[in-house]
Amino acid sequence: MAGNMIGKLLRLTTFGESHGTGIGGILDGFPAGIEVDLSLVGRDLMRRRPGQSHLASPRKEPDAVEFLSGIFNGKSLGSPIAFMIRNKDSRPEDYAHLENLYRPSHADYTYEKKYGLRDHRGGGRASARETAARVVGGALAKMLLNKDNIQVQAWVSQIGPIQAAVQKDKVTARKVEASFVRCPDEEASDAMINFIEGLKASGDSTGGLITCLIKGVPAGIGEPVFDKLQASLAHAMLSINAAKGFDFGSGFEAPAMKGSEHNDAFVKDQTGKVTTRTNFSGGMQGGISNGQDIYFRVAFKPVATIQKDQDTVDREGNPVRLSAKGRHDPCVVPRAVPIVEAMAALVIADHVLLNKISSVL
């Protein structure tokens, strides 16, 4: 199976299945001498783990990460950082009835067509359980970015039809984490919680939007033509389970604007530095950062596994009425916030390293 690695200089490879022994990864290209804050890794994993609230899957995983190499006396060695998270609350028996069935909107059918077999235990490699390894790699990338004063912050900006009303530059981690759904708009957060609770009671699900803001990225980061910064971010975000869309800056609102409205005029700030009066470009022009805040959105579909009977077929094509079992989220969006941050941190850190090499050459 190809496609298990992301990055050019800072490369994360993940492994493992949802109900196997465990999941993990290898982060290669991480510079030596970086202080590793294990508490930061633990905090980000806790933000992603199941069972963290009544709105999430009740699967109880401690998600304790075990580092196997690459760290000594609290600092990175420059060698590959290998780590593993053992599955402690797997229940493969919950999925026995799915061995010969194709769940609607899951990867069951496509995996089987591609590989000739599949792991039906919770989706195996296609499960969002794999993203815990991304969060570990992303937490390490955040430590690298901290040295350059680059900060990544994501939050839930929409769940179902409910939209948050916030100023991007006013969002703080404290406000985000104060909400069960990681929405910094208190009124919208309460409405989102009620909406999800109603769907959970009826056995249905919903999706939403996550907005991510990256502050402190200097101008000149990005590798045109095919490795534009926004292209790398889009690749990373759309590799996340259930992600259905990506836009940056003005995004899909841009077609309704005039050029005279959309253009970001260059000006000098009070320090004499060149900047732009507006930021419809989302901090990137020509695939290269322009020094403004980078911001983008990721759209997530409704959870495919719902507690309602659905029509499907078995391997022989016979119609089957599927009654889902197992433990699932009615909405994955709140738990996806640290995943979006992790993938953003990995992309930006990789491009920062690429830029340092290209500047030497």
ZIVENPE-V875639 format. One record per residue. N is the residue number from 1. RES is the residue in one letter. SS is DSSP state (alpha for helix, beta for strand, coil for the rest). PSI is psi in degrees with one decimal (NA if undefined). OMEGA is omega in whole degrees, 0 to 359 (* if undefined). Layout:
{{N;RES;SS;PSI;OMEGA} {N;RES;SS;PSI;OMEGA}}
This chain:
{{1;M;coil;121.3;177} {2;A;coil;176.0;173} {3;G;coil;21.3;181} {4;N;coil;9.4;183} {5;M;beta;145.4;175} {6;I;beta;144.5;179} {7;G;coil;158.4;179} {8;K;coil;-54.1;175} {9;L;coil;-46.1;175} {10;L;coil;103.7;190} {11;R;beta;123.8;176} {12;L;beta;125.2;173} {13;T;beta;131.1;178} {14;T;beta;159.0;179} {15;F;beta;166.1;174} {16;G;beta;163.0;180} {17;E;coil;162.7;187} {18;S;coil;-44.4;183} {19;H;coil;27.8;173} {20;G;coil;-161.1;181} {21;T;coil;-40.2;181} {22;G;beta;-175.7;177} {23;I;beta;164.4;180} {24;G;beta;-167.2;182} {25;G;beta;171.3;174} {26;I;beta;121.9;177} {27;L;beta;112.2;182} {28;D;beta;150.1;179} {29;G;coil;4.9;180} {30;F;coil;125.4;185} {31;P;coil;155.4;178} {32;A;coil;154.0;172} {33;G;coil;7.5;179} {34;I;coil;128.7;177} {35;E;beta;128.9;184} {36;V;coil;116.1;180} {37;D;coil;96.8;182} {38;L;alpha;-26.4;179} {39;S;alpha;-34.3;177} {40;L;alpha;-41.3;177} {41;V;alpha;-46.0;180} {42;G;alpha;-40.9;180} {43;R;alpha;-44.2;181} {44;D;alpha;-36.1;177} {45;L;alpha;-39.3;179} {46;M;alpha;-30.0;178} {47;R;alpha;-25.4;181} {48;R;alpha;-25.9;192} {49;R;coil;154.8;175} {50;P;coil;165.7;175} {51;G;coil;13.2;185} {52;Q;coil;-16.1;176} {53;S;coil;174.2;180} {54;H;coil;-9.1;180} {55;L;coil;-7.6;184} {56;A;coil;169.6;174} {57;S;coil;137.6;180} {58;P;coil;2.5;177} {59;R;coil;128.9;185} {60;K;coil;93.1;178} {61;E;coil;124.0;177} {62;P;coil;-23.7;180} {63;D;coil;49.2;176} {64;A;coil;122.8;183} {65;V;beta;138.5;179} {66;E;beta;112.9;179} {67;F;beta;129.3;186} {68;L;coil;-22.7;182} {69;S;coil;167.7;171} {70;G;coil;-5.0;180} {71;I;beta;132.3;180} {72;F;beta;129.1;181} {73;N;coil;38.5;175} {74;G;coil;6.0;180} {75;K;beta;153.2;178} {76;S;beta;143.4;181} {77;L;coil;-13.3;185} {78;G;coil;-12.5;177} {79;S;coil;167.7;181} {80;P;coil;133.4;177} {81;I;beta;108.9;179} {82;A;beta;141.5;181} {83;F;beta;161.1;181} {84;M;beta;145.1;174} {85;I;beta;114.6;183} {86;R;beta;138.7;176} {87;N;coil;121.8;183} {88;K;coil;-20.1;185} {89;D;coil;39.2;178} {90;S;coil;144.6;178} {91;R;coil;74.6;183} {92;P;alpha;-24.4;181} {93;E;alpha;-23.1;179} {94;D;alpha;-17.2;186} {95;Y;alpha;10.1;182} {96;A;alpha;-34.0;182} {97;H;alpha;-7.1;182} {98;L;alpha;0.9;186} {99;E;coil;-35.6;183} {100;N;coil;15.3;182} {101;L;beta;157.5;175} {102;Y;coil;113.7;180} {103;R;coil;135.8;179} {104;P;coil;133.3;176} {105;S;coil;17.8;173} {106;H;coil;178.2;182} {107;A;coil;9.6;183} {108;D;alpha;-53.7;184} {109;Y;alpha;-45.6;184} {110;T;alpha;-39.2;177} {111;Y;alpha;-44.1;182} {112;E;alpha;-37.1;178} {113;K;alpha;-36.2;182} {114;K;alpha;-45.3;189} {115;Y;alpha;-10.5;180} {116;G;coil;-5.5;177} {117;L;coil;169.4;179} {118;R;coil;160.1;174} {119;D;coil;107.6;185} {120;H;coil;-3.2;183} {121;R;coil;87.7;179} {122;G;coil;16.8;179} {123;G;coil;-8.7;177} {124;G;alpha;-122.5;182} {125;R;alpha;-24.5;181} {126;A;alpha;-5.6;182} {127;S;coil;150.1;176} {128;A;alpha;-7.0;175} {129;R;alpha;-31.5;180} {130;E;alpha;-26.7;186} {131;T;alpha;-15.0;176} {132;A;alpha;-36.8;178} {133;A;alpha;-34.5;177} {134;R;alpha;-37.6;181} {135;V;alpha;-38.1;177} {136;V;alpha;-49.5;179} {137;G;alpha;-39.1;180} {138;G;alpha;-36.3;178} {139;A;alpha;-39.7;177} {140;L;alpha;-39.9;178} {141;A;alpha;-36.1;177} {142;K;alpha;-38.3;179} {143;M;alpha;-36.7;177} {144;L;alpha;-42.1;181} {145;L;alpha;-31.7;180} {146;N;alpha;-31.8;180} {147;K;coil;-25.7;179} {148;D;coil;14.3;179} {149;N;coil;37.9;176} {150;I;coil;126.7;184} {151;Q;beta;140.1;179} {152;V;beta;126.2;179} {153;Q;beta;125.8;177} {154;A;beta;159.5;178} {155;W;beta;163.7;178} {156;V;beta;122.3;180} {157;S;beta;-10.8;176} {158;Q;beta;139.3;169} {159;I;beta;124.7;186} {160;G;coil;-132.2;180} {161;P;coil;-1.0;187} {162;I;beta;120.8;182} {163;Q;beta;142.1;176} {164;A;coil;151.2;176} {165;A;coil;97.7;182} {166;V;coil;155.2;171} {167;Q;coil;125.6;186} {168;K;alpha;-42.1;185} {169;D;alpha;-2.4;178} {170;K;alpha;-5.6;182} {171;V;coil;133.1;177} {172;T;coil;157.9;177} {173;A;alpha;-36.7;181} {174;R;alpha;-44.4;179} {175;K;alpha;-39.2;180} {176;V;alpha;-48.2;185} {177;E;alpha;-11.0;177} {178;A;coil;-12.7;183} {179;S;coil;138.1;176} {180;F;coil;-30.9;183} {181;V;coil;8.6;178} {182;R;coil;42.3;175} {183;C;coil;121.2;184} {184;P;coil;-6.6;176} {185;D;coil;108.3;188} {186;E;alpha;-43.2;181} {187;E;alpha;-45.9;178} {188;A;alpha;-37.2;179} {189;S;alpha;-46.1;179} {190;D;alpha;-41.5;179} {191;A;alpha;-39.2;178} {192;M;alpha;-42.9;180} {193;I;alpha;-46.8;179} {194;N;alpha;-39.2;180} {195;F;alpha;-45.1;180} {196;I;alpha;-41.4;179} {197;E;alpha;-40.4;178} {198;G;alpha;-41.2;178} {199;L;alpha;-39.7;179} {200;K;alpha;-42.4;180} {201;A;alpha;-31.5;181} {202;S;alpha;-2.1;179} {203;G;coil;19.3;182} {204;D;coil;-175.3;184} {205;S;coil;173.2;179} {206;T;coil;170.7;177} {207;G;coil;-159.2;181} {208;G;beta;-169.7;182} {209;L;beta;142.5;171} {210;I;beta;130.5;175} {211;T;beta;139.7;180} {212;C;beta;134.7;180} {213;L;beta;129.4;179} {214;I;beta;117.4;184} {215;K;beta;144.7;173} {216;G;coil;2.8;178} {217;V;coil;121.0;181} {218;P;coil;162.2;175} {219;A;coil;143.9;175} {220;G;coil;7.2;179} {221;I;coil;128.6;181} {222;G;coil;151.8;185} {223;E;beta;87.0;176} {224;P;coil;158.0;11} {225;V;coil;-39.2;185} {226;F;coil;-10.4;179} {227;D;beta;38.5;175} {228;K;coil;148.5;182} {229;L;alpha;-43.9;180} {230;Q;alpha;-28.7;178} {231;A;alpha;-39.6;178} {232;S;alpha;-40.8;178} {233;L;alpha;-42.5;179} {234;A;alpha;-44.0;178} {235;H;alpha;-46.8;182} {236;A;alpha;-45.9;184} {237;M;alpha;-41.1;182} {238;L;alpha;-5.9;174} {239;S;coil;-8.6;179} {240;I;coil;138.7;179} {241;N;coil;137.4;175} {242;A;coil;-1.6;178} {243;A;beta;131.4;183} {244;K;beta;-8.9;182} {245;G;beta;155.4;180} {246;F;beta;134.1;168} {247;D;beta;157.0;181} {248;F;beta;155.3;182} {249;G;coil;-134.2;180} {250;S;coil;-19.7;174} {251;G;alpha;-130.0;184} {252;F;alpha;0.5;172} {253;E;alpha;-16.7;183} {254;A;alpha;-38.9;182} {255;P;alpha;-24.9;181} {256;A;alpha;-3.6;183} {257;M;coil;158.5;173} {258;K;coil;156.8;178} {259;G;alpha;-36.1;180} {260;S;alpha;-23.7;178} {261;E;alpha;-33.4;189} {262;H;alpha;-29.8;185} {263;N;coil;134.0;178} {264;D;coil;103.8;182} {265;A;coil;135.9;177} {266;F;beta;137.2;178} {267;V;beta;170.3;173} {268;K;beta;136.2;176} {269;D;coil;-173.2;185} {270;Q;coil;-20.4;180} {271;T;coil;-2.2;182} {272;G;coil;3.1;180} {273;K;coil;140.9;177} {274;V;beta;131.0;178} {275;T;beta;-169.9;177} {276;T;beta;148.5;183} {277;R;coil;-35.5;177} {278;T;coil;176.6;182} {279;N;coil;49.2;176} {280;F;coil;-18.9;179} {281;S;coil;-11.4;180} {282;G;coil;28.2;176} {283;G;coil;7.2;182} {284;M;beta;132.7;176} {285;Q;beta;130.7;183} {286;G;coil;21.3;180} {287;G;coil;8.0;183} {288;I;beta;140.9;179} {289;S;beta;143.7;181} {290;N;coil;8.0;178} {291;G;coil;-14.2;175} {292;Q;coil;168.0;176} {293;D;coil;135.9;174} {294;I;beta;129.6;177} {295;Y;beta;147.5;181} {296;F;beta;170.4;178} {297;R;beta;149.3;176} {298;V;beta;128.7;179} {299;A;beta;134.8;179} {300;F;beta;136.8;181} {301;K;coil;166.8;172} {302;P;coil;147.7;178} {303;V;coil;132.3;185} {304;A;coil;-33.7;179} {305;T;coil;115.2;179} {306;I;coil;160.0;182} {307;Q;coil;36.6;174} {308;K;coil;146.5;177} {309;D;coil;137.4;181} {310;Q;beta;152.9;177} {311;D;beta;138.4;175} {312;T;beta;-168.2;177} {313;V;beta;161.9;175} {314;D;beta;-173.8;183} {315;R;coil;-29.8;181} {316;E;coil;0.3;180} {317;G;coil;7.3;180} {318;N;coil;135.5;179} {319;P;beta;138.5;181} {320;V;beta;144.2;173} {321;R;beta;112.4;186} {322;L;beta;126.7;172} {323;S;coil;108.8;187} {324;A;coil;146.4;174} {325;K;coil;-177.1;178} {326;G;coil;-175.5;185} {327;R;coil;122.3;187} {328;H;coil;156.0;176} {329;D;coil;140.2;170} {330;P;coil;-17.5;176} {331;C;coil;121.8;183} {332;V;coil;-9.5;191} {333;V;alpha;-46.6;180} {334;P;alpha;-37.5;180} {335;R;alpha;-15.4;180} {336;A;alpha;-11.3;181} {337;V;alpha;-51.4;178} {338;P;alpha;-22.6;177} {339;I;alpha;-44.1;177} {340;V;alpha;-44.3;178} {341;E;alpha;-42.8;182} {342;A;alpha;-45.8;181} {343;M;alpha;-36.4;177} {344;A;alpha;-43.1;180} {345;A;alpha;-41.1;179} {346;L;alpha;-42.8;181} {347;V;alpha;-49.3;183} {348;I;alpha;-42.9;180} {349;A;alpha;-40.6;178} {350;D;alpha;-44.8;180} {351;H;alpha;-34.3;176} {352;V;alpha;-42.9;178} {353;L;alpha;-41.5;178} {354;L;alpha;-39.4;181} {355;N;alpha;-36.7;179} {356;K;alpha;-36.3;179} {357;I;alpha;-45.0;182} {358;S;alpha;-30.5;179} {359;S;alpha;-29.1;177} {360;V;alpha;-40.4;180} {361;L;coil;NA;*}}
